[in-house]
Amino acid sequence: MNDVATMAGSQQILVDEVFPHTLDVVWKTLTTPELMARWLHMEPVGFSPTVGTRFTYQTTPAGPWDGVIHCQVLDATPNQRLAYSWKGGHEDNVGYGSRLDTVVTFVLSAAETGTRVRLSHAGFVLPRNETAFENMSKGWTKVVASIGALAAEQG
């Protein structure tokens, strides 16, 4: 299921899937840097599933933005929740590469047939972040499916 919700003047992306894998296997897939690079198609530089850890992703630059996405782990409760800030872009950019200050959260829970993964990417301010919101709405659905496929390889 992919859903879009409105919250206090901002938008969030929601993706909710159940995979036939254990919580341990899904957690490992979410928090192992080599696997993160595979499901997100960007390498997390400096990532550790420890609250306070700062790390980055590199994507395609745009205008004055260097393409670096700055993140900080906000919550890392094993087998339950991973949340991190996701900040990038530049004030001078319109469309792709506009200033973005959001939070990505994965919530894991036991399901009858395995593990439920609920992804939320919240804080998109429209119209400024409309391009990012549209692109990531499509992208996160594919990413969550990739997490399930990679979990199958692990477990």
JOURNOR-V61915 format. One line per field, one symbol per residue. ss: DSSP state (h for helix, s for strand, l for the rest). A space follows every 10 residues. Layout:
ss = ???
//
This chain:
ss = lsssssslls sssssssssl llhhhhhhhh hlhhhhhhhh llllslllll lllsssssll lsllsllsss ssssssslll ssssssssls lllllllsls ssssssssss sllsssssss sssslllllh hhhhhhhhhh hhhhhhhhhh hhhhl
//
